[in-house]
Structure formats: C-alpha cells, structure tokens
Amino acid sequence: MPDADRPQELPARLLTDPEMIDACRARDFARVFRLVKTRAGIYPSMIARRCDLTPSRVGEVIAGRRKLLHMDVVERIADGLRIPGHMLGLTRRAWETPQALATTERALPQTPEQGPGQQNVTSLPGADVDSILALATRTSLNTATLAAFRSSIEDYWRRDDQHGGEALRPAIVGQLRYVVGLLKETRSPTIQSGLYGIAAELARLTGWTYFDARQYDQARLYFTEALQLAKEIDDRQFMANVLACMSLQGTYQDKPADSLALVAAAQDQARSALDTTPRVLSMLSMREAFAHATLGNRESTHQAIKEAHRRFEQIRTSDPDPSWVTYFDETKLIVDTGIAHGRLGEAATAEPLIADALRREAHTNQRGRAFHSFWLARTQLDQGKLDQACHTATQALEPASAVASERVTSHLREFYDQLAPHRKEPVALAFEARLRELLPPVSGPLHP
C-alpha cells in the first residue's frame, strides 16, 4: 500500500481542537471532512478511499447535501481517518493502543480525595485485553442469555424513567456494541433472531436517551440503526415502534408533516404484521393524534383519539403484547389524550384528563410526573387559573430536579415563558423562588 493511502494518526493539534471535538460529538461529517482537509492535508479523494466511500458521496457530504447516519459508515470513518472512538460516541477502536490511552490519563491531575489504596483509572485493562478475555471465557449463547439481555433492557427503561438516560447511555451503548459483535458469529436461527431483536431494542433505547436530551441528530442516527436491525428479522411491530419514536421527535422539532408521515409508515408496518396487538395499534393512533394536533387539524386529531380508545377497548389479557408496549396502559392513554387536546388548545378538555392521570401515575416515574405536571400547569394557565397553574408547576419542580432530562427542562422553560405577563404576581414570584432553589443551573437562563 502506498504511503499516501496508509491510515495514519491525525495531528494531535487537530484531535484536541475544540472545533473538531464539537464536530465529532455532533457527527457533523461535513465539518469533520473540511477540518481533516484543511488541517491534516487529507483531501476528499483520499478521505473516500480510506473510509470506503465514493468521492461523489464525500463531496455531497462536504457540500451539505447528504448526511452520514448509518453506524457502519460512522465506524469506517473512525477507522479510516483514525479518529478515536470516544470522539464519535463509539467504543474504543481496535487500532487504539492502550499505551496512548495510559499516557493521556497519567497527565490528568490526581484528586486530593484519592487515598493510597485506591486505583487510578489507568489500572484498568485496555480494550484489547478485554477482547482477549472475552474470547477465552465466552460460552455458547442460549435462551437464558437472551432473557438476561432483555431483563437488563427492562432495568434500563425503569432507571430511565426514574433518573433520565444521560448517565445510563455509556452502558447501553457498550452493551449494544457487544451484542452487535455477537451477531457476526454463526449461531442457530432462533438465537440469532433473538440477538437482532435485542440489538434493535438497545439501539432504540440509545436513540431515546439522545431524544430526551434533545440531541436530535444523534437520536435519529440510533433510531435508524434500530430500524435496520429490526428489518433484518422482519419485526414489523418493532419497526412501527421505532417509526413512532421518530414521529414523536418530529413534533418536538416542529416538523409536524414529517411526524405525520412517519406515524403513517408506522401504522402501515403494524397492519402488515399478522401478530400486531390492539395495544400497539392504540399507541400508534395516539401518536397520530399528536401529529395532527401539532398541525392544528382538529377533526383529524379527534378521529385519531377516538380510534386510539376504540383499539384500547379491544385489548385482552391474553394478547401477545411485546414488552416494549406494555407501558401504554390506561393511565398513559388518558394522559396522552389530555396532551393531544392540550396541543389543540382545548385546555378545558385537557385539564381533567391530565389531572386524573397524574393521580394514577406511579411516583417512581419521575420524568413522566414532571412532564405531565407541566402540561397540566400550562392548561390551567391557558384558562386563566394562575394560582392553580403556579401551584401545579411548583409541585413539578421536585421530580424535575430528580431527573436529568433536557426535554423536561424545555417544558419548564415554555411554562416560564407563558408566565411572562404575570411575573410580578405573588404566586409567580413564589414559583420562581422555588425554581431557583431546586434547579439553579436551569433557572439562570430562563429569562427571555
């Protein structure tokens, strides 16, 4: 291989440049490629060869006409350009040497609290050692192994409801990469299909944590990965689930037309599957209602809500519901109905529904309670019930402070903005005082 084509390390000054770090974190490959060209002298044709891309595709990326979202492509870019895995949200790459990592970590200052008996992170084995040990100890996978994976996913979701997904994400991504690695080996069709399903759920969960953090580009990348994995085993119900997540994201990104198109595709997938349950169809109809409400289509929203309730009434305890849809119970149906009405501006209809759901909702679901409380406060404020709205919002601050969720914070900001005409009222001042006490990092930038 000619020297010009041999993969080589990028200059340290480029890898430590804040602009490069930010571009990698966002997986903005138009910026990454431009920086690699101008700072490292690696031109588009060479980028294409190293990353196994066509020159025209690289040119379209640099021009902003194409985005690179598939995980396989992201990994080829990391390996071809020698961008350390952590910079792109990937696991440690095989070519990254433990010695280089240890050198970086030794340069970090030691905290005063660290005692002589405590180990520094540099004492951890490198990724290559982990891989060797995994090869030496790996046993054949069976149904019990798959059940253990699914149990861990259920635990991730429970903790996500309680605390948010920010702290969980590294563990989820690590397990996703591990399961994807297992897929490269030959196994029985049953085990292989189960692994694909688990990888798809882990990818969707990762996407969800990015969505909840309002990092929408990253979320879309992992949702797309989840779709690809589910497609490998023709799991149309799960594909519908992922498309429904992407539809919900569209409502947050103020792209209601995209949201409606995605949920329509989700419904098509679900109806084409023989085993789709009424609960799944009810959930999808409610997501359709959200999309219509965001577009301001009153009649279509009401029709979708009616269809969601009709499907929900068809649910039987013997239905083979997928585990990922069991969260959509009667309480969730009621609160989502209220939110759909709230999105339409029908506050008087929305308020009692959301209030009823909050009385039923589990207190362990911190994010859900904060999220729904702010929706309730907004519907109360829309009706001129200032005292009730501020009281409801104040109660929401405690669960909001217990969960790391930028999505909840955004709803808090929206409510605070709605309070603008009433800022000098005693109840509004009391709410703001409590806000600054419980959420000081959030309350600083709230003022317009």
C-alpha positions in Angstrom: 0.0 0.0 0.0 1.4 3.4 -0.9 2.3 5.7 2.0 -0.3 8.2 0.9 -3.0 5.6 1.3 -1.8 4.1 4.6 -4.0 5.1 7.5 -2.1 7.4 9.9 -2.9 9.2 13.1 -4.4 12.7 12.7 -2.3 15.5 14.1 -2.8 15.9 17.9 -3.5 19.6 17.5 -6.5 18.7 15.3 -7.8 16.0 17.6 -7.6 18.4 20.6 -9.1 21.3 18.7 -12.5 22.3 20.2 -14.0 22.8 16.7 -13.0 19.2 15.8 -14.2 17.8 19.1 -17.6 19.6 18.7 -17.9 18.4 15.0 -17.2 14.8 16.0 -19.6 14.9 19.0 -22.4 16.1 16.7 -21.2 13.7 14.0 -21.2 16.6 11.6 -19.1 15.0 8.9 -19.3 18.0 6.6 -17.2 19.9 9.2 -15.1 16.9 10.1 -14.1 16.3 6.4 -13.4 20.0 5.9 -11.2 20.1 9.0 -9.4 17.0 8.0 -8.7 18.5 4.6 -7.5 21.9 5.8 -5.7 20.9 9.0 -4.3 17.5 8.0 -4.0 17.8 4.3 -6.2 14.7 3.6 -8.2 15.6 0.5 -11.7 14.3 -0.4 -10.5 11.7 -2.8 -8.2 10.3 -0.1 -11.0 10.5 2.5 -13.2 8.5 0.2 -10.5 5.7 -0.2 -9.8 5.5 3.5 -13.4 5.4 4.5 -14.6 3.1 1.7 -16.9 5.8 0.3 -17.3 7.2 -3.2 -15.7 10.6 -4.0 -19.0 11.9 -5.1 -20.6 10.9 -1.7 -17.8 12.7 0.2 -18.3 15.7 -2.0 -22.1 15.7 -1.2 -21.4 15.5 2.5 -19.0 18.4 2.4 -21.5 20.4 0.4 -24.2 19.7 3.0 -26.4 17.8 0.6 -26.0 14.4 2.4 -25.8 13.2 5.9 -24.0 10.0 7.0 -26.1 8.3 9.6 -25.6 4.5 9.4 -23.4 3.2 12.2 -21.3 1.1 9.8 -20.3 4.2 7.9 -19.5 6.1 11.1 -17.2 3.2 12.2 -15.5 3.2 8.8 -14.8 6.9 9.1 -13.4 6.5 12.6 -11.1 3.7 11.4 -10.2 5.2 8.1 -9.3 8.6 9.4 -8.0 7.4 12.8 -10.5 9.4 14.9 -10.6 7.8 18.4 -13.9 6.0 19.0 -14.9 8.1 22.1 -14.9 11.3 19.9 -17.7 9.8 17.8 -19.6 8.1 20.5 -18.2 4.7 19.6 -16.4 2.1 21.7 -12.7 2.0 21.7 -11.3 1.1 18.2 -9.0 -1.9 17.7 -6.2 0.3 16.5 -6.2 2.5 19.6 -3.2 1.4 21.7 -3.5 1.0 25.5 -0.2 2.9 25.8 -1.6 6.0 24.2 -4.6 5.9 26.5 -2.5 5.4 29.6 -0.2 8.4 28.6 -3.3 10.6 28.3 -4.7 9.5 31.6 -1.4 9.9 33.5 -1.4 13.5 32.6 -4.6 14.1 34.5 -4.3 15.6 38.0 -5.0 13.2 40.8 -7.8 14.2 43.1 -7.0 15.0 46.7 -9.6 12.6 47.9 -7.9 9.6 46.4 -6.2 7.5 49.0 -3.1 5.4 48.6 -5.1 2.2 48.4 -7.3 3.5 45.6 -6.5 2.6 42.0 -6.3 5.2 39.2 -8.4 4.6 36.1 -5.1 3.8 34.3 -5.0 0.5 36.1 -8.0 -0.8 34.1 -7.1 -3.2 31.3 -7.2 -2.0 27.7 -9.9 -2.8 25.3 -7.7 -5.4 23.5 -7.2 -7.3 26.8 -11.0 -7.2 27.4 -11.4 -8.7 23.9 -8.9 -11.5 24.6 -10.5 -12.4 27.9 -13.9 -12.4 26.2 -12.7 -14.9 23.6 -11.2 -17.1 26.3 -14.3 -17.2 28.5 -17.2 -17.0 26.0 -19.7 -19.7 26.2 -22.4 -20.6 23.8 -25.5 -18.4 23.9 -28.9 -19.9 24.8 -32.4 -18.7 25.6 -31.3 -17.9 29.2 -28.7 -15.5 27.9 -31.3 -13.7 25.7 -33.6 -13.5 28.8 -30.7 -11.9 30.7 -30.2 -9.3 28.0 -33.9 -8.5 28.0 -34.0 -8.2 31.7 -31.2 -5.6 31.6 -33.1 -3.6 29.0 -36.2 -3.5 31.2 -34.0 -2.3 34.0 -32.5 0.4 31.8 -36.0 1.6 31.0 -37.0 1.7 34.6 -33.9 3.7 35.6 -34.5 6.0 32.6 -38.0 6.8 34.0 -36.5 7.5 37.4 -33.3 9.4 36.6 -33.2 10.1 32.8 -30.9 8.4 30.4 -27.8 10.6 30.4 -25.8 8.5 32.9 -27.1 5.2 31.5 -26.1 5.9 27.9 -22.5 4.7 28.1 -23.6 1.4 29.5 -26.4 1.0 26.9 -24.1 1.8 24.0 -21.4 -0.6 25.3 -24.0 -3.4 25.5 -25.3 -2.5 22.1 -21.8 -2.8 20.5 -21.2 -6.0 22.4 -24.4 -7.6 21.0 -23.7 -6.3 17.5 -20.3 -8.0 17.8 -22.1 -11.3 18.7 -24.1 -11.0 15.6 -21.0 -11.5 13.5 -20.7 -15.1 14.7 -22.7 -18.1 13.3 -25.5 -19.2 15.6 -28.8 -21.0 15.5 -31.6 -19.1 13.7 -33.6 -18.7 17.0 -30.6 -17.3 18.9 -29.5 -15.1 16.0 -33.0 -13.7 15.6 -33.2 -13.0 19.4 -29.9 -11.2 19.3 -31.1 -9.0 16.4 -34.2 -8.1 18.4 -32.1 -7.2 21.5 -29.7 -5.1 19.4 -32.6 -3.3 17.9 -34.1 -2.5 21.3 -30.8 -1.3 22.6 -30.3 1.0 19.6 -33.8 2.4 20.1 -33.2 2.9 23.8 -29.9 4.8 22.9 -31.9 6.9 20.5 -34.4 7.6 23.1 -31.8 8.9 25.6 -30.5 11.2 22.9 -34.0 12.4 22.1 -34.7 13.0 25.8 -31.5 15.1 25.8 -32.8 17.0 22.7 -29.8 15.8 20.7 -31.9 15.1 17.7 -29.3 14.2 15.1 -27.8 11.6 17.3 -31.2 10.2 18.2 -32.2 9.9 14.6 -28.9 8.0 13.9 -29.6 5.4 16.5 -33.3 5.1 15.6 -32.2 4.5 12.0 -29.9 1.8 13.3 -32.7 0.2 15.3 -34.9 0.1 12.1 -32.1 -1.6 10.2 -31.7 -4.3 12.9 -35.4 -4.9 13.1 -35.7 -5.2 9.4 -33.1 -8.0 9.3 -35.6 -10.2 11.2 -38.7 -8.7 9.6 -40.0 -7.5 13.0 -42.6 -5.1 11.6 -44.2 -4.3 15.0 -40.9 -3.2 16.3 -40.2 -1.2 13.1 -43.5 0.5 13.8 -42.4 1.3 17.3 -39.2 2.9 16.1 -41.0 4.9 13.5 -43.4 6.1 16.2 -40.5 7.3 18.3 -39.2 9.2 15.2 -42.7 10.7 14.7 -42.8 11.9 18.3 -39.4 13.5 17.8 -40.8 15.3 14.7 -43.4 17.0 16.9 -40.6 18.3 19.1 -38.6 19.5 16.2 -41.6 21.4 14.8 -41.7 19.2 11.8 -45.4 18.1 12.0 -45.6 17.0 8.4 -42.6 14.7 8.9 -44.2 13.4 12.1 -47.4 12.5 10.3 -45.6 10.8 7.5 -43.5 8.7 10.0 -46.5 7.6 12.0 -48.4 6.7 8.9 -45.5 4.5 7.9 -45.5 3.0 11.4 -49.2 2.1 11.1 -48.6 0.5 7.7 -45.8 -1.6 9.2 -48.0 -2.6 12.1 -51.0 -3.5 9.9 -48.9 -5.7 7.7 -47.8 -7.8 10.6 -50.0 -10.8 11.5 -49.4 -10.6 15.2 -49.9 -6.8 15.9 -51.9 -6.3 19.0 -54.7 -3.8 19.8 -52.4 -2.1 22.3 -49.8 -1.4 19.7 -52.4 0.0 17.3 -53.8 2.2 20.1 -50.4 3.6 20.9 -49.8 4.4 17.2 -53.2 6.1 16.8 -52.3 8.3 19.8 -49.0 9.3 18.1 -51.1 10.1 15.0 -53.3 12.3 17.2 -50.1 14.2 18.4 -49.0 14.8 14.8 -52.5 16.1 13.7 -52.7 18.3 16.8 -49.3 19.8 16.1 -50.6 20.6 12.6 -53.7 22.1 14.0 -56.0 19.5 12.3 -58.8 19.4 14.9 -61.1 16.9 13.2 -58.3 14.5 12.3 -57.0 14.7 15.9 -60.3 13.9 17.3 -60.7 11.0 14.9 -57.3 9.6 15.9 -58.1 9.9 19.6 -61.4 8.0 19.0 -59.5 5.3 17.2 -56.9 5.0 19.9 -59.7 4.5 22.5 -61.5 2.0 20.3 -58.4 -0.1 19.8 -57.7 0.1 23.6 -61.1 -1.3 24.4 -60.2 -4.4 22.3 -57.2 -5.3 24.5 -57.4 -8.7 26.2 -55.1 -10.1 28.9 -54.2 -13.0 26.6 -52.8 -10.7 23.9 -49.1 -11.4 23.0 -48.1 -7.8 23.6 -44.4 -7.0 23.0 -42.7 -5.9 26.2 -41.9 -2.5 24.8 -45.5 -1.5 24.5 -46.7 -2.6 28.0 -46.1 0.9 29.3 -49.1 2.1 27.3 -51.7 1.3 29.9 -55.0 3.1 30.7 -53.2 5.9 32.6 -50.9 6.6 29.6 -53.9 6.6 27.3 -55.7 9.1 29.5 -52.7 11.5 29.8 -51.9 11.3 26.1 -55.5 12.1 25.3 -55.2 15.1 27.5 -52.0 16.2 25.9 -53.4 15.9 22.4 -56.3 18.1 23.4 -53.9 20.5 25.0 -51.8 20.7 21.8 -55.0 21.7 20.0 -55.7 24.5 22.6 -58.6 22.7 24.1 -57.4 23.4 27.7 -60.8 22.8 29.4 -61.0 19.3 28.0 -57.3 18.5 28.6 -57.0 19.6 32.2 -59.2 17.0 34.0 -57.7 14.2 31.9 -54.1 15.1 32.7 -55.0 15.7 36.4 -56.7 12.2 36.6 -53.7 10.5 35.0 -51.3 12.3 37.5 -53.3 10.9 40.4 -52.9 7.4 39.0 -49.3 7.7 37.8 -46.5 5.8 39.7 -44.4 8.2 41.8 -41.2 6.3 40.7 -41.8 7.7 37.2 -40.1 11.0 38.0 -39.8 12.2 34.4 -43.3 11.3 33.5 -44.7 13.1 36.5 -42.7 16.2 35.9 -43.5 16.2 32.2 -47.3 15.7 32.8 -47.4 18.2 35.6 -46.0 21.0 33.4 -48.6 20.1 30.8 -51.3 20.4 33.5 -49.9 23.7 34.6 -50.0 25.0 31.0 -53.6 24.0 30.5 -54.6 25.7 33.8 -52.7 28.9 32.8 -54.4 28.8 29.4 -57.7 29.0 31.3 -56.6 31.9 33.4 -56.2 29.8 36.6 -52.9 31.5 37.6 -52.9 30.3 41.3 -53.6 26.6 40.3 -51.0 26.7 37.5 -48.2 28.0 39.7 -49.1 25.5 42.4 -49.0 22.6 39.9 -45.8 23.8 38.4 -44.2 24.2 41.8 -45.1 20.6 42.7 -43.5 19.5 39.4 -40.1 21.0 40.3 -39.2 18.3 42.7 -39.5 15.4 40.2 -37.9 17.6 37.6 -34.9 18.2 39.8 -34.5 14.4 40.3 -34.2 13.5 36.6 -31.7 14.6 34.0 -33.9 15.4 31.1 -33.5 18.3 28.8 -36.9 17.6 27.4 -38.5 18.2 30.8 -36.4 21.3 31.1 -37.7 22.6 27.8 -41.3 22.2 29.0 -40.3 24.1 32.2 -38.9 26.9 30.0 -42.1 27.0 27.9 -44.3 27.3 31.1 -42.0 30.0 32.5 -42.3 32.0 29.2 -46.1 31.7 29.5 -45.9 33.3 32.9 -44.3 36.5 31.4 -47.4 38.7 31.8 -47.8 37.6 35.4 -44.2 37.7 36.6 -44.9 40.2 39.4 -47.8 38.3 40.9 -47.0 36.8 44.3 -47.7 33.2 43.2 -45.4 33.6 40.2 -42.7 35.1 42.4 -43.1 32.2 44.8 -42.8 29.7 41.9 -39.7 31.4 40.6 -38.1 31.4 44.1 -38.7 27.7 44.4 -37.4 27.1 40.9 -34.1 28.9 41.7 -33.8 26.9 44.9 -34.3 23.4 43.3 -32.9 24.0 39.8 -30.3 26.8 39.9 -28.5 25.6 36.8 -31.7 25.7 34.8 -33.2 28.8 36.2 -30.3 31.1 35.3 -31.0 31.4 31.5 -34.8 31.2 31.8 -35.5 34.9 31.3 -36.1 35.9 27.7 
